[in-house]
């Protein structure tokens, strides 16, 4: 796969329903390809992916200039820290272990197998989002009226504001609490009688991924955010693309900026302003013998197995304006962004595979789960096997 590296910016001013991982973005691009160039173009794209020669590979949507912390970060500090600084190592590891993302300079230092001053992490801050329930209206078709409903969303907050600083809900006086309890019981009874319609629309946009008809669910793992100068939340998507696909990808992102990505599209969630793709170059690493992934992915049978990684169980839904059958996909176990693997020599441009038979009711639907591989040097690694990070 001979390709160039690009970086595209997505600035979000409103809520999003699910984390924008690489496979989610790839899926939305597939629908944009189908709508813009027809079923034949979509089939050609998926055939290239199945053959192990994708025309482009994506990273997850990453917060600002931040990059995922390599899964080997703590081990690198433990092995490389000089004897004169070992006394401060526990404090360094404690600060490092609480991070999910790192500034570029710290990320590149770990790629070279070096340590850095953890004080730089305080200056960079740790991006975050909070999960909120949004009020919305649903149509009661039996009675011909609007009824209140809710949708869950991930609401970004500035990087400088800790999640713990978000104020808690005020205490409710006893009389008001009793009224709220009575109202909740009445709403439950109305729902049981079929008066509240919280089902997703035909393309799965009425409820976020992982929900069924507006039922309560645990908050999805949230992607962090940073604020750009305009007050919008900016994410960066890194792209390895062949030359003949750059214009098409640019057009797809412009289309998706209007329609949005993720769930809740019918109520305006997931929309963004698109900052066009620009050429990008990661800092070179001498004697690279491994890689760190900037995306969630599913490894292929021939991929390296010696490394450190995190796991995520994803429960997805089929999009693309489908109806009449169950939209739910099979649970999919993925390796998280930041996973590192030993290759023994210069790594390939990408790893991972296309997952077939992911949706029981839609045999032709696939999940494209490639790793955006960035070269890394692990000079001390050898014979350690694969380890899941704690």
N, C-alpha and C positions, 0 to 999 in steps of 0.2 A: 504494500500500500504506500506508494509515493505520494506525499501530500505536504501541505504547508499548515502551520498552526495559526489560528485566528482567535480573537477574543471579541465576543459580542456582549453588550450591556443591556440589561433589562431593569428598568426603573419602575418600581411599583408604589403607587400612592394609596391603594386600598388593600383589603384583606385577600388572602389566598386560602384555599381549602386544604391542600396537601403539599408536602415538600416537593419541590421541583427536582427530582432526581433525573439522571440521564435517560433512563428508560421511559420515564413519563414524558419528557420533552421529545424524545425520539418518536413516541407514539403519536403525539400531536402533529409532528412534522409529517408523519405518514399520511394523516388525514388531509393535511394541507396539500401534499403532493397529489393525492387522489382527486381532491376538489379542483386543483389547478391544472393538472396535466392528464388526468384520467386514470382508470383502473390499470391500464397497461403500464404506466409509469410506476405506480405503486408496486405492482407485481415484479417489475424489473429491479426495483430497489431492494425488495425483500429477497429476491433470488440471489443478488450479489451478497447480501448479508449472510444468507444460508451457506453460500459457497466460501465464506471466510475472506471475502474481499469487499468490505463495505466502502461506499464512496465517502463516508464521513463517520467520525466518532465524536461523541460529545462528553463533556464533563457534567457533573451535577451543577445546578445553579449555586454559585459560591458567593458569600457575602463580601461585596466590595473587592478589595485586593487580597482578602484573606484566602488561605489555602488550607486543606484538611491536614490535621496533625498526623504525621506518619505513625503507624502502630508500633514502630520500633523506637519511638522517641525516648521513652524512659530508659530503655535498655542501652541506647547510645550514650546517654548521660552517665549511666552507671559504669559503663566500660571505659569511657574516654576521659572522665573527670580526673584531673591530676591529683596526686596524693596530698598536695598542699591545700586542696580545696574540698577534700572529702568531708570535712566537718559540716560544711554548709549544704551537702548534697541532699539530705532528707528534706530540707526546706525547699530546695529547687524542684525536687521531684513532686512534692505536694502541690506547688504552684503549677507545674507543668501538667500534672494529671487531671486538673480541673478544666483543662482547655480542650476544645474541639477543633479550633481553627488557629492558625498562626500567621503572623505577618510574613511577607515574601522573604525577607532576609533570614528569619529564623527557619523557615521552611527549607531554604537553600542550604543553610548550614547543616541541617540534619541530612539532607541529600548527599552532602559531601562526607558524612560520617563525623561531623564536628559538633561541639556544643556551643551555646551562645549565652549571653547574659539574660537571665529570665526577667530582669527589670524592664526589658523591652516589651514584655507582655502587658505590664501595667499600663504603659503608655498607649498600647494598641487597643486595650479594652477587649471584652468578649461580647460579640454580637448576640442578640437574643430576640425571641418573639414570645408572645403570650397567646394562649388559646382563649377565644371568646365565643359566646353564643350571640348571634345576631338575630334581631327581631325581623320577621318577614310576614307576608300575608299569603295564604293559600286559598284556593277556590274550592268551596264546598259545592260540588256539582249537583248534589241531591237537593240542596236548599237554595242554590243560586245566590250565594253570598260569600263574602270574604271572611275568613276566620284566621286568628293569629296562629303563627307557627314559628319555628326557629331553625336556624342553620348554624353549624359550627364553622368557625373561621380562625385562621392564624393571623393575628394582628401584630405587625411589626412595631417595635419600640426602638428608640435610639440606642446605639451601642454603648453610650456613656451611662445609660440608666440600667441598673441591675434589675433582674426579674424580681428580686426580693423587695425592691423599692416600690413595686406596683401596689397601691393602697388596697387593703382588704375591704370587703364589703362591710358597710356600717351595720352595727347591731340593730336589730328590729325590735321595737317595743312589743310587749306581750299582746296588747290588743291587735296591733297590726299583724303580728305573727299568726294569731288565730284567724284573722281574715284571710291571710295568704294561704294558710292550710286549707280553709274552706274553699277558696278559689281553686287551689290545686286539685282538690277532690272533685270539684265540679268539672274541671277541665278533663280529668281522667275519665269521668263518667261520659262526658261528651265524646271523647276519643273512642271509648268502648262502643258507643252507639253509632260510630261511623261518621261523626260530624266533622272530624278534623282530617284533612287530606294532606299528608306530608310525604307522599311518594315522590320519587325523582321523576323528572320528565323523560321523554323517550331516549334522549342521548345521555342519560345519567348525570345531567347537569343540575338537577334540582336538589340533590343531596351530595355531600362530599364523599370521597372514596372511603370505604370502610364502614359506611352506615347503611341501614336498611330502613327506608321509609321514615327517617327522622328520629329513630330510636336513639337513646343515649349510648355513647361509646366513649372509650378512653381517648384522650387527646393523642393525635398522631405525633410522632417525633418531628419537632419543628425545625425548619431551617433558620439560621440566624440572619441578621440583617445589619446593614450600616446605613447611615443617612448620607446622601450626597448633598452638595451645596444647595440644591433646589428644594430640599425637604423631602424628596422622594427616597424610597429605599432602593438601592442599586444592588443587583446581583450580576455576576459575570459568568458567562458560559464559555468555556474554552473548547475549541473545535479543531479537529484535524480533518481537513477536507481536500479532496482532489480538485484540481483547477476547474474542471467542467461542472462542478457542483456548487461553487461559491455563489454565483448569481441566483441559483435556484434556492439555496438556503436563505439568502438574504430576503428573497420574496416570501418564503415561508414564514420567517420571523415577523415580517411586516403584517402578514395575514393574521398570525396568532396574536399579535399585539392588540388587535381589535376584538377577536373572538375570545381570547383568554386561554389559560391552561389550568388543568385540574378540574375540580368539581365546582358546583355553584355558578356555572357560567350564565344561567338564565337570570340570576340576580346581580350580575355584574362583577362577580369575583374572578380573580385570576388575570385581570387585564394589566397591561404594562406598556410603557413607552420603550420603543426599540432604539438602541444606539448601534449603528451599523458596525458590522464586523471589521476589525483591523488586524493587521499582521502582528503576531506576538512571538516572542522567543524566550524560552526558559533558559536560565543560566546553565552553561555546560558543566558537566561533571566528568572528571577524568577517571578512567578505569571503572566505569559503571558496570556493575554486575547484578543489578536488580532493578526493581521499579516500585513506585508508589502510585496508587490509582487515585485519580481525581473524581471517580464516579463509583456508584454502586454497580456491581456486576455479578454475573454468574459464571464461574470458570468452566472452560472446556476440558475435556478429558486429557488433552495434551498440554495443558497449561502447567506452569511450575507449581509445585506443592509445598516447597520449603519456605516458610515465611511467618508473618504475624498478621492477624486480621481481626475484624469485628464482624458480627452477624446481625442481620436485620430480617425479620419475617414480614413480608409484604402481602397484603390482601387487596388485590386490585379489582377494577371493574372495567368492562368493555365500553369504549366510547364509540363515537362515529355515528350518532343518530340511529342506533339500533333499538328495536322494541319487540315485544312479543315473547321473548325468552329471558332466562335469568342472565343478568349482566355480570355476575360475579365470577372472577377467575379463581383458579386454584391457589392456595397459599404458596408463596414462592420464597425460599430462603436465599438471601443474597449476601455477598460480602460487601462491607461498608466502604465508603470512600476513606482513604487513608491506609487501607490494607497494603502491606508490603510483601514482596516475594523475591526470592533469590533466583536469578537466571543463569549465573555463572559467566555471562558475557554481556555485551551490549543488548539491552532488551528490545523487543519488537515494538512497533508503533501502538499495538493494542493487544488485548487478550479478551477472553470471554466467548460468549456464543449466543445463538438465537434459541430461545426456549420454545419448543413446540408443544401443542396440546395443552395450552395454558387455560383455555376457557371451555368447559365441558359442552356448553350449548352452541359454541361457535368453533368448529374444528379448524377453520382456516386462520384463526387469530393466533399470532405469535407475540412473544415478548423479546425485544432486542436488548440484550444485556451485555454490552461491551465495556471493557475497562479502558479508560483514558490513561495510558501508561506514561509516567514521567521517569526518566532514568535516575537511578540512585546508586550510591556506592556503599556496600556493606563488607568492608575488608575483614572484619572479625567473624563473620558468619560462616558456619560450616558444620554440617551434621546435626543441626538443632531440630530439624523437622518443622512441622507447621504448628504454630501456637496461637490460640485465641487470646486476644488481649482482654484483660479483666476490666 
